[in-house]
Amino acid sequence: MSSTDKVFEALASTVRRNILAYISEAPLSAGDIADRFEMSQPAISKHLKVLENAGLVEKTREGQFIMYAMKTDTLSGTLANYMQMVCPNSISLKKERKSAKK
């Protein structure tokens, strides 16, 4: 599975998108994240693992806690690459339009 596929698979879940929204402001521990949802901490940990495998979050140890933070460079890079694949730039569109008129 490509890294782009992993990112979009991770983003397919509402829970994971909400986790990213929470940690986009500041790093949070798995327990702090779980407190914001009506699910167990092990279930949240599974979601965090999917996000981590997709390269969307990074974890760091702060004392006895593992803190999760969003890796914005991975998300924005993946989305930018995807947009380039699906939405050609304006130069290509202009060339295509000119060749169609001939």
C-alpha positions in Angstrom: 0.0 0.0 0.0 1.4 3.4 -1.0 1.9 6.2 1.6 -0.8 8.2 -0.1 -3.2 5.2 0.3 -2.3 4.9 4.0 -3.0 8.6 4.5 -6.4 8.5 2.9 -7.3 5.2 4.6 -6.4 6.9 7.9 -8.5 9.9 7.1 -11.5 7.8 6.1 -12.4 7.4 9.8 -14.3 10.2 11.6 -12.7 9.3 14.9 -9.2 9.6 13.4 -10.1 13.0 11.8 -11.4 14.2 15.1 -8.2 13.0 16.8 -6.1 15.0 14.3 -8.3 18.0 15.1 -7.6 17.7 18.8 -3.9 17.2 18.4 -3.5 19.9 15.8 -3.5 22.5 18.5 -1.2 20.8 21.0 0.2 17.4 21.7 -2.0 15.2 23.9 -1.5 11.8 25.6 -3.5 8.8 24.6 -5.5 9.2 27.9 -6.3 12.8 27.2 -7.4 11.9 23.7 -9.6 9.0 25.0 -11.2 11.3 27.5 -12.7 13.2 24.6 -14.4 10.1 23.1 -16.9 7.5 24.3 -14.5 4.6 23.7 -11.9 2.7 25.5 -8.2 3.8 25.6 -7.2 0.6 23.7 -9.6 1.5 20.9 -8.1 5.0 20.8 -4.6 3.4 20.8 -5.6 1.4 17.7 -6.7 4.6 15.9 -3.4 6.3 16.9 -1.5 3.4 15.5 -3.2 3.8 12.1 -2.5 7.5 12.1 1.1 6.8 13.1 1.6 4.2 10.4 0.2 6.7 7.8 2.8 9.2 9.0 0.2 11.7 10.2 1.2 11.7 13.9 4.4 11.4 15.8 4.9 10.4 19.4 7.4 11.6 22.0 7.9 10.6 25.5 7.5 13.3 28.2 8.2 11.7 31.5 5.8 8.8 32.0 3.5 9.9 29.2 3.7 9.4 25.5 2.4 12.5 23.7 0.9 12.5 20.2 1.2 15.4 17.8 0.1 15.9 14.3 2.8 15.9 11.5 1.4 18.7 9.4 4.2 18.3 6.8 3.1 14.8 6.0 -0.5 15.7 5.7 0.0 18.8 3.6 2.5 17.1 1.4 0.3 14.1 0.7 -2.7 16.3 0.0 -0.6 18.6 -2.3 0.7 15.6 -4.2 -2.8 14.2 -4.5 -4.1 17.5 -5.8 -1.3 17.6 -8.4 -2.4 14.1 -9.6 -6.1 14.9 -9.8 -6.0 18.6 -10.7 -3.5 19.4 -13.3 -1.9 22.9 -13.1 -3.2 25.8 -15.1 -0.3 25.7 -17.6 -1.2 22.1 -18.7 -4.9 23.1 -18.9 -4.0 26.1 -21.1 -1.9 23.9 -23.4 -4.6 21.4 -23.6 -7.2 24.0 -24.5 -5.0 25.5 -27.2 -4.3 22.1 -28.8 -8.1 21.3 -28.8 -8.9 24.5 -30.7 -6.5 23.5 -33.6 
